[in-house]
C-alpha cells in the first residue's frame, strides 16, 4: 500500500516501549508497575513471534533429585568454555520463581500419572528438568501471556508494526547517551510513526532468517540487533549460530521443527539404510549437545550425498507418541508421514542466535534507558552453544529483571524530549522491488553455503565480499525509496549477516557452534568476540 501524502504522521508517547511481543517482551510488560503506560509493538499478531513455535519446554531445577549445581554444570559444559558463570548462576537460581510465575499466570504444563508436573530430558542435560506443555510449550506460554496482557488497561498491544530505527540523544544532537524511543512503520497504511518513551526494550528475537533453511518464523530478521548496532551498542559472539539438528524435511513443510524432546524420549537418528550412527560421534549419542548432533548429521549427509537423514521414534507406542508429541504427530500426518510406523525425514536448520547485544544482569545495554531481553541479547548464558530449553528461561529471568530495574529507576527518568516526525519528503515509491527479492535470496543462499555449520576462511571471505556489495546497494536503495517491511528486513539482515561474518573471521579456532576446517583445534584461552561500532560511547552508571 502506498502512503497517502496527505496523511499526517502520527506521534505516540509512552512510559515504556517494548519492541517485540514474544515471551521476553510480554514478561517485561506484565512485571512492570501498572501505573506505567506501556506500548508493545509486534510485526504480526501479538502471538506471532518465535515463542509461539517453541516445542520442547523450559529448563529449570524442579525435582529433588536435581540441583542448581547440576544445571549450572551442564550449561557450562554445553557452552564450550565461553559461558559467563555469573550469568549462568543468575539465570539458574531464578529458574523456579520464573516457572512459578508462569504457573500463577495460568500456563497449563503437562502432568504425569501422579498429577505431578512431567519433566523431560533433552540434549546436554544430566537430569529431567524440562517442564513443558506437551510438545507445544511456546504456544501455551505465548497465548497465556498475551491473554494476560490484553486484560491490563495500561498495556497497549499494537500489531502490524515494524521498528525502523531507534531514536537516541546522539541522533538528535542532544547531550547524553540515552534512547528516547523509535520510528515505527505501520504496515496497515505504510507510514512511519514516532514513538517516544522513557524506556525502550528490544525483544525482537534472533536473526536465523539470514539462512536459507531455518526453523524460525519469517520475522526473525535480526531487527533489534541491527538497530542497536546502528545506534551504538556493542554486540558479542555473533559467529555462534545454532543449527537445530532436526527440522522436518518435506517440500511443503515450511520451517517445522522436530523438538529435541523426541530424542530425549528415545528417538534415534538413522541413515537412509536404517543404520544408527550417533554413537560414532559422541558417547552421549542422540543426547549430545546440538552442535555435535548437527555436525554429525551434516557430515553424514555430505558423505552420502543425501538430502536428509531420519529420526525414528516408531518403537514407542502410538499412545505414547500421541500423548507426548501430539503436534508433531498430527503435523507429520498432514504430509503423509505416520511417525508411529516410520521414521521422520529431517535436516539441520538455522535455529538460534547465541550472540547479540551486550547486556548486564539487569538487561541494560550500552545506551541508557535501552534494554534488551531474549534472543536478541548477549547475556553470557549460552556461550559457544545454547543448551536446549535454556532460552525461554532466559526470556523469563531477564524480562523480570528488566522490569524490576525500570520500576526502580522510573521516578528518576523525565519524559522523553521532543523528536521530529519521520521525513520522507525526499524519497519516492520503489518501482524496483525485484532488487529486494533478488538480494534477499542471494543473501540467504551464500550465508547457508559459506557461513553454515562447517566453515572455511575462504568461504567466509567470499561471503564478506558479497555482503559488502549488498550493503552498498541496499544502503542506496534505503536512501532513495520509501521504507517497506521487506526493505527494512533485508537492511537488517544484511547488517547482522555482516556481524556474523566479521565475528567468524576473527575466531581462529573451532569452538562450540563455530567449526572451521582451517582451525579445527581449540585455543588455550576462551575469549568472547566483541564488536564495537565507531559511534559507541559508554553510558553513565
C-alpha angles and dihedrals in degrees: 000000000000117000117251104239090213092059111107117230113256123231128199132187124197138160091237131021115197115192105203133032104217126111092291097051096042091047089058092047095049094048096050121099111274094233090069119092108230131191118199113190125195134186093225132358115341092257097043101101131102093277090070091063099046108120110175109060145236125305116227138139102258102141127080091227090058127067141199089246091056092052091046092048094048092049094048091049093050091047094068097234095305102092114113102236093210090055092046093051093045091052097044093045090055094046102098095047090050092052090046088053091053091049091049088049089058106261107156106217121191119267132204129233090281091054090250120133108273114236122197131191129236138185115305095015118116093200140033102268106136111114111198148166099236105284095320103070094140091054091050093048096042097048093044094051092044090052090051091049092050089057093056114090093203094055114082112197109203116184133193094037128127123197113236102187141333120257115226137175088251092056090052093044090244125141119262134035110267138129114235101181140290146271109248131195113225105215093199094069101007097239129128118245129200116235115188119187141164090229130025125196124197110211099152101130129227140317106247092129085079084082130071094232119040142151091219129102119254094265095066093103100132094253097154095045092050094046093048091049091051089048093053108268122140119239128206140204096357091156091074105089113165116222112203107228096221123048116153110262110216131122091238099039108096114200097328113165124212101212123240087237089077087068090040089059095050106284114152131205117235139187119236089269091055097255117144112230114168094092087068090062105038138006089233090059111188091004094061116117117281098257091058094046093046093050091047092053091045090050094050093045091053093043092052098033088237126158092212146351132219140260113203125201094147093112088073119084122264090243091053092050095046091048098047101030109025095146094050092044094052094041093052090048089059087062093046096259117130103195091193089065106026140028123266117247107234141179131182116259137182106272118158139020106222094185128057145126113353112249140164131230090281090054092247120151133205090277120072117249091013117113133179128203135175128011094345090065132085103209097156093249099113103040113180094340131023114231114230117275095005090107100071088045089055090051091054099042097046093037089058090044092053091050091050092050092049090049089052094049105032097094089058097050116085125215113286118268121252117277132192122258118253109281116218097154092114098048135074139203114281120249091181105066088141085077090062095048092045093049091045091056094044093050095051093045097052092042089055094045100040108023101035137109094313119033141185130195091245092053091049092049090051090051091049091052091051094046092051090055092048093049092056093046095047092044090056091046091050092051095052107037138055112265121257131181092256093050093048093049093048091048090052094044091053089052096049092042088056090050090050093049095045091049092048092051090053094053106081096184140058111256130156112315094359108082120170126178090214094059107025096161134075125256115235093242123051111219134175119239106234121183120197125200116227089242093058117133123171113242124236115267 
